[in-house]
């Protein structure tokens, strides 16, 4: 369980009337949530960059495969037809 969630649940269960006894508690929780959000944003951006790289790799691989297919097809055709073309 997330530490922030555990703290919040404990505070709710123990004394719902006094959710925070010290303003620093709220600041600490907001700071931790902000760090988690920044980490998630960074992770998301890194994942997006990796996805873009994969898309480029797939595009490049497809182009190479089509080029090889064309060369292979031409060579095969020339073998079959030979000098009769």
Beta strands, then each sheet from edge to edge (+ up, - down):
end
